[in-house]
Amino acid sequence: MAFCTKCGAQLPDGAQFCTACGTPQAAPAPAPAPQPQPQYQQPQYQQPQYQQPQYQQPQVQQPQYQQPVYRQPVYQQPVYQQPQYQQPVNVTIVNQQPAAPAAKLKTNRKLVKFIFFSILTFGIYPIVFYTNISTSINTAASRYDGKKTMNYCLVFFIFSWLTFGIVPFVWTIKLCSRIGNELKRRNIPYSFGAGTFWGWGFFGSLIFVGPFIFIHKLAKSMNLICQDYNVRG
């Protein structure tokens, strides 16, 4: 059933004009056509096809041999550099003055004096003689060789009877060796040393005059050292 769009009168179905007021009416819109219902289709199962893998044999590439290229070494001639001449520098050598002597040492030792005073003092003078030598050699040589000869009084009165005369024997050998070294150090042209004691003082006692020759050489060598010391220190 339809109604007029202007006066609202009831119109029969399909009327194109209003029967009351004659107003043309719009054609009714056609009803929508029914849409078909979608049909469900069951999926079809397809069995997978198995493809057997094809084995491909690996291809081994044989290494290609490359012949080595010989390169001839390039000879480089060495560059000769002429040495530079350096003018020598004049160095003034300053002579070091020797140390002044601490005291004047005795230079009057003689064999005759030794024999005379030994008889006069009943054998006491040899102790004084060797004691003075031990003191003089320490004064003249200790600052250079760093050694110290034991005082002969200690050797004679203490160590001599304790060691049955061994210490005086060894003491004399060391004393002669030190005197010989001091003569060489001071460039004094006189031969003396431990061999002098063995030759004249020990084995020379078999000919009686040997010990006297040893005393003479010992006194002369000490006089030469003391003379040089009193001048140069």
PyMOL commands that set and color helices and strands:
alter all, ss='L'
color gray80, all
select helices_A, chain A and resi 111-120+125-145+152-162+166-185+194-207+210-232
alter helices_A, ss='H'
color red, helices_A
select strands_A, chain A and resi 2-3+10-11
alter strands_A, ss='S'
color yellow, strands_A
deselect
rebuild
show_as cartoon
